[in-house]
């Protein structure tokens, strides 16, 4: 169970970081959305 929670937390952190970076790139470009 501990391993599952650890992997779940890591996945959420990685996903959140990826989305944050993608949003940053989109906003940095004019006419992104």
C-alpha distance matrix in Angstrom:
0.0 3.8 5.4 5.1 6.3 8.6 10.0 10.5 12.3 14.3 15.3 16.6 18.4 20.0 20.9 22.4 24.3 25.6 26.9 28.4 30.2 31.4 32.7 34.5 36.2 37.2 38.7 40.4 42.3 45.1 44.9 41.3 40.7
3.8 0.0 3.8 5.5 5.2 6.1 8.7 9.8 10.6 12.3 14.2 15.4 16.6 18.3 19.9 21.1 22.5 24.2 25.7 26.9 28.6 30.1 31.5 32.9 34.7 36.0 37.3 38.8 40.9 43.9 44.0 40.4 40.1
5.4 3.8 0.0 3.8 5.5 5.0 6.1 8.4 9.8 10.5 12.1 14.2 15.3 16.3 18.0 19.8 21.0 22.2 24.1 25.5 26.8 28.2 30.0 31.3 32.8 34.3 35.9 37.2 39.1 42.2 42.3 38.6 38.6
5.1 5.5 3.8 0.0 3.8 5.4 5.2 6.0 8.6 9.9 10.4 12.2 14.3 15.3 16.2 18.1 19.9 20.8 22.3 24.1 25.6 26.6 28.2 30.0 31.5 32.5 34.2 35.9 37.6 40.5 40.3 36.6 36.3
6.3 5.2 5.5 3.8 0.0 3.8 5.5 5.0 6.1 8.6 9.8 10.5 12.3 14.2 15.2 16.3 18.2 19.8 20.9 22.3 24.2 25.5 26.7 28.4 30.2 31.3 32.6 34.3 36.3 39.1 39.1 35.5 35.1
8.6 6.1 5.0 5.4 3.8 0.0 3.8 5.4 5.2 6.2 8.6 10.0 10.7 12.3 14.1 15.3 16.5 18.2 19.9 21.0 22.5 24.2 25.7 26.9 28.6 30.2 31.5 32.8 34.9 38.0 38.3 34.7 34.6
10.0 8.7 6.1 5.2 5.5 3.8 0.0 3.8 5.5 5.1 6.0 8.6 9.8 10.4 12.0 14.0 15.2 16.2 18.1 19.7 20.9 22.1 24.0 25.5 26.8 28.2 29.9 31.3 33.0 36.1 36.3 32.6 32.6
10.5 9.8 8.4 6.0 5.0 5.4 3.8 0.0 3.8 5.5 5.1 6.2 8.7 9.9 10.5 12.2 14.2 15.3 16.4 18.1 19.9 20.9 22.3 24.1 25.7 26.7 28.3 30.0 31.8 34.6 34.5 30.8 30.5
12.3 10.6 9.8 8.6 6.1 5.2 5.5 3.8 0.0 3.8 5.4 5.1 6.2 8.6 9.9 10.5 12.3 14.2 15.3 16.4 18.3 19.9 21.0 22.4 24.4 25.6 26.8 28.4 30.5 33.4 33.6 30.1 29.8
14.3 12.3 10.5 9.9 8.6 6.2 5.1 5.5 3.8 0.0 3.8 5.4 5.1 6.1 8.5 9.8 10.5 12.1 14.1 15.2 16.4 18.1 19.8 20.9 22.5 24.2 25.6 26.8 28.9 32.0 32.4 28.8 29.0
15.3 14.2 12.1 10.4 9.8 8.6 6.0 5.1 5.4 3.8 0.0 3.8 5.5 5.1 6.0 8.4 9.8 10.4 12.1 14.0 15.3 16.2 18.0 19.7 21.0 22.2 24.0 25.5 27.2 30.2 30.3 26.5 26.6
16.6 15.4 14.2 12.2 10.5 10.0 8.6 6.2 5.1 5.4 3.8 0.0 3.8 5.5 5.1 5.9 8.5 9.8 10.4 12.0 14.1 15.2 16.2 18.0 19.9 20.8 22.1 24.0 25.9 28.6 28.7 25.1 24.8
18.4 16.6 15.3 14.3 12.3 10.7 9.8 8.7 6.2 5.1 5.5 3.8 0.0 3.8 5.5 5.1 6.1 8.5 9.9 10.4 12.2 14.1 15.2 16.3 18.3 19.9 20.9 22.3 24.6 27.5 28.1 24.6 24.7
20.0 18.3 16.3 15.3 14.2 12.3 10.4 9.9 8.6 6.1 5.1 5.5 3.8 0.0 3.8 5.5 5.1 6.1 8.6 9.8 10.5 12.1 14.1 15.2 16.5 18.2 19.9 20.9 22.9 26.1 26.6 23.0 23.5
20.9 19.9 18.0 16.2 15.2 14.1 12.0 10.5 9.9 8.5 6.0 5.1 5.5 3.8 0.0 3.8 5.5 5.1 6.1 8.5 9.9 10.5 12.1 14.1 15.4 16.3 18.1 19.8 21.4 24.3 24.3 20.6 20.7
22.4 21.1 19.8 18.1 16.3 15.3 14.0 12.2 10.5 9.8 8.4 5.9 5.1 5.5 3.8 0.0 3.8 5.5 5.2 6.1 8.6 9.9 10.5 12.2 14.3 15.2 16.3 18.1 20.2 22.9 23.2 19.7 19.7
24.3 22.5 21.0 19.9 18.2 16.5 15.2 14.2 12.3 10.5 9.8 8.5 6.1 5.1 5.5 3.8 0.0 3.8 5.5 5.0 6.1 8.5 9.8 10.5 12.3 14.2 15.3 16.3 18.6 21.8 22.6 19.2 19.9
25.6 24.2 22.2 20.8 19.8 18.2 16.2 15.3 14.2 12.1 10.4 9.8 8.5 6.1 5.1 5.5 3.8 0.0 3.8 5.4 5.2 6.1 8.5 9.8 10.6 12.2 14.2 15.3 16.9 20.1 20.6 17.0 17.8
26.9 25.7 24.1 22.3 20.9 19.9 18.1 16.4 15.3 14.1 12.1 10.4 9.9 8.6 6.1 5.2 5.5 3.8 0.0 3.8 5.5 5.0 6.0 8.5 9.9 10.4 12.1 14.0 15.5 18.3 18.4 14.8 15.0
28.4 26.9 25.5 24.1 22.3 21.0 19.7 18.1 16.4 15.2 14.0 12.0 10.4 9.8 8.5 6.1 5.0 5.4 3.8 0.0 3.8 5.5 5.2 6.1 8.7 9.9 10.5 12.1 14.5 17.3 18.0 14.8 15.3
30.2 28.6 26.8 25.6 24.2 22.5 20.9 19.9 18.3 16.4 15.3 14.1 12.2 10.5 9.9 8.6 6.1 5.2 5.5 3.8 0.0 3.8 5.4 5.0 6.3 8.6 9.9 10.4 12.6 16.0 17.1 13.9 15.3
31.4 30.1 28.2 26.6 25.5 24.2 22.1 20.9 19.9 18.1 16.2 15.2 14.1 12.1 10.5 9.9 8.5 6.1 5.0 5.5 3.8 0.0 3.8 5.4 5.2 6.2 8.6 9.8 11.0 14.1 14.6 11.0 12.3
32.7 31.5 30.0 28.2 26.7 25.7 24.0 22.3 21.0 19.8 18.0 16.2 15.2 14.1 12.1 10.5 9.8 8.5 6.0 5.2 5.4 3.8 0.0 3.8 5.4 5.0 6.0 8.4 10.0 12.5 12.9 9.7 10.3
34.5 32.9 31.3 30.0 28.4 26.9 25.5 24.1 22.4 20.9 19.7 18.0 16.3 15.2 14.1 12.2 10.5 9.8 8.5 6.1 5.0 5.4 3.8 0.0 3.8 5.5 5.3 6.0 8.8 11.7 13.2 10.6 12.1
36.2 34.7 32.8 31.5 30.2 28.6 26.8 25.7 24.4 22.5 21.0 19.9 18.3 16.5 15.4 14.3 12.3 10.6 9.9 8.7 6.3 5.2 5.4 3.8 0.0 3.8 5.6 5.0 6.5 10.0 11.6 8.8 11.3
37.2 36.0 34.3 32.5 31.3 30.2 28.2 26.7 25.6 24.2 22.2 20.8 19.9 18.2 16.3 15.2 14.2 12.2 10.4 9.9 8.6 6.2 5.0 5.5 3.8 0.0 3.8 5.4 5.4 8.0 8.5 5.3 7.5
38.7 37.3 35.9 34.2 32.6 31.5 29.9 28.3 26.8 25.6 24.0 22.1 20.9 19.9 18.1 16.3 15.3 14.2 12.1 10.5 9.9 8.6 6.0 5.3 5.6 3.8 0.0 3.8 5.4 7.0 8.4 6.5 8.1
40.4 38.8 37.2 35.9 34.3 32.8 31.3 30.0 28.4 26.8 25.5 24.0 22.3 20.9 19.8 18.1 16.3 15.3 14.0 12.1 10.4 9.8 8.4 6.0 5.0 5.4 3.8 0.0 3.8 6.6 9.3 8.1 10.8
42.3 40.9 39.1 37.6 36.3 34.9 33.0 31.8 30.5 28.9 27.2 25.9 24.6 22.9 21.4 20.2 18.6 16.9 15.5 14.5 12.6 11.0 10.0 8.8 6.5 5.4 5.4 3.8 0.0 3.8 6.4 5.6 9.0
45.1 43.9 42.2 40.5 39.1 38.0 36.1 34.6 33.4 32.0 30.2 28.6 27.5 26.1 24.3 22.9 21.8 20.1 18.3 17.3 16.0 14.1 12.5 11.7 10.0 8.0 7.0 6.6 3.8 0.0 3.8 5.5 8.2
44.9 44.0 42.3 40.3 39.1 38.3 36.3 34.5 33.6 32.4 30.3 28.7 28.1 26.6 24.3 23.2 22.6 20.6 18.4 18.0 17.1 14.6 12.9 13.2 11.6 8.5 8.4 9.3 6.4 3.8 0.0 3.8 5.4
41.3 40.4 38.6 36.6 35.5 34.7 32.6 30.8 30.1 28.8 26.5 25.1 24.6 23.0 20.6 19.7 19.2 17.0 14.8 14.8 13.9 11.0 9.7 10.6 8.8 5.3 6.5 8.1 5.6 5.5 3.8 0.0 3.8
40.7 40.1 38.6 36.3 35.1 34.6 32.6 30.5 29.8 29.0 26.6 24.8 24.7 23.5 20.7 19.7 19.9 17.8 15.0 15.3 15.3 12.3 10.3 12.1 11.3 7.5 8.1 10.8 9.0 8.2 5.4 3.8 0.0
